Amino acid sequence: MGAIFKREFRSYFTNMTGYIIIGVMFVFCGIFSTFINLLQGYASFEYILNNQMLILIVVIPILAMRSLAEDRRTKTDQLLYSLPMSTASVVVGKYLAMLAVYFLSVLGMAVVPVILSGFGDVSFTAAYSSLFGFFLLGAALLAICMFFSSMTESQIVAAVLGVGGAFVLYLLGSIASIIPDTAAASFACFVIVALIIAISLYVVTKNYIVAVSALIICLIPLVLLLVLASDTLAGLFPDVIKYLAIFDRFEKFTGGIFDLTAVIYYLSVIAFFVFVSVQTMEKRRWS
């Protein structure tokens, strides 16, 4: 794992990707700091991060797009499979390399509250708590975008999927607010999600039986709930969407609240998508 980490981390600074990512993060942090803190007179660093998270929608997919897709395109993944290490070690090593690049950009942003303290009173507790939440948000998005990269040989496709996925995640809270609180609406939405899961499983496994079985497993409890306890379904989908809204979780940090459940949620998202990325690569290894 250590060798993979060093190789990948070094590669981000030999092809300029790492410098560009860090530079973009610094530039926008400086822009937001100038307009929000200096021109408008706000001393809260959290306001910068509230706007900076929009930049993650583009920056994170670009950072993650080549992580696994490039190896598939150049067939160097076959060489990685021949190394005396597990697929999990390869994927985790690549993820940690991306995370290290992202961490450097966050570390540079950590200087801003110190600079702002020279112009007014800054709550360092709230500032660095928010920065920690910002790091976890980016780490979770990295894991999601790495999974998209594992599904394709094209970096462009991986980047488009990542940007689209991140944008949808950003809008989840708004989407939940427009979904009717009826049992029929929740049932229909859950069926659509079940279909998406089944299609995704087929894309990954190329196995109709696995995809159809997953669809049936998802549909059976939904039908039972609709028939036997429709009141339970009423408003259930919007509630689930609000719970899964990854960007909304970060807002608690910017509101001055260190949300331990959000920390656990982000770590769970990271673990899940790193796991499914490993499974995708394992499937390719033995196919």
NORURQUI-V327720 format. One line per field, one symbol per residue. ss: DSSP state (~ for helix, > for strand, _ for the rest). phi: phi as a letter, one per 20 degrees, with the letter a starting at -180 (. if undefined). psi: psi as a letter, one per 30 degrees, with the letter a starting at -180 (. if undefined). Layout:
BEGIN
ss: ???
phi: ???
psi: ???
END
This chain:
BEGIN
ss: _~~~~~~~~~~~~~__~~~~~~~~~~~~~~~~~~~~~~~______~~~~~~~~~~~~~~~~~~~____~~~~~~__~~~~~~____~~~~~~~~~~~~~~~~~~~~~~~__~~~~~_______~~~~~~~~~~~~~~~~~~~~~~~~~~~____~~~~~~~~~~~~~~~~~~~~~~~~____~~~~~~~~~~~~~~~~~~~~~~~__~~~~~~~~~~~~~~~~~~~~~_~~~~__~~~~~~~~~_~~~~~~~~~_____~~~~~~~~~~~~~~~~~~~~~~~~~~~_
phi: .fffgfffffffdedmgffffffffffffffffffeeefeneeeffffffefffffgdffgffefegdfffffemffffffeffbffffffffffffffffffffffffffggfffffdredeffffeffffffffgfffffffffffffebedffffffffffffffffegfffffdegeeffffffffffffffffffffffelcffffffffffffgffffffeebfffffmffgfffffeffffffffffendeeffffffffffffffffffffffffffde
psi: eeeeeeeeeeffgfgfeeeeeeeeeeeeeeeeeeeeeeefgkgjfeeeeeeffeffeeeeeeefefefeeeeefgffeeefflhlleeeeeeeeeeeeeeeeeeeeeefffeeeeffffakkjeeeefeeeeeeeeeeeeeeeeeeeeefflfkeeeeeeeeeeeeeeeefeeeeeffkkgleeeeeeeeeeeeeeeeeeeeeefhjeeeeeeeeeeeeefeeeeeefifeefjgeeeeeeeefjeeeeffeefggkjjeeeeeeeeeeeeefeefeeeeeeeeeg.
END
